């Protein structure tokens, strides 16, 4: 679980940016199943965040060697993991949409 948390934290800056753009694209293109799956992943992220907080793994890759004392509250650490995991479906959706647009142009 520690390795999985560090991988999520390492990829979080890129995935969170692409995920936010992807979730905006889901709203624009009316793709509600992706939004629903993103909500499910957020719930999974909440559970994962609770366990990661107990293992003293903070949810940001830049703070990966620090302690959870930076957060003061476990809620912020848990919500950080929920947000990170909720952005994955949006990031994958955005990449898929961009790949289809490029394939149609070529």
PyMOL commands that set and color helices and strands:
alter all, ss='L'
color gray80, all
select helices_A, chain A and resi 2-28+32-54+61-63+68-70+74-105
alter helices_A, ss='H'
color red, helices_A
deselect
rebuild
show_as cartoon
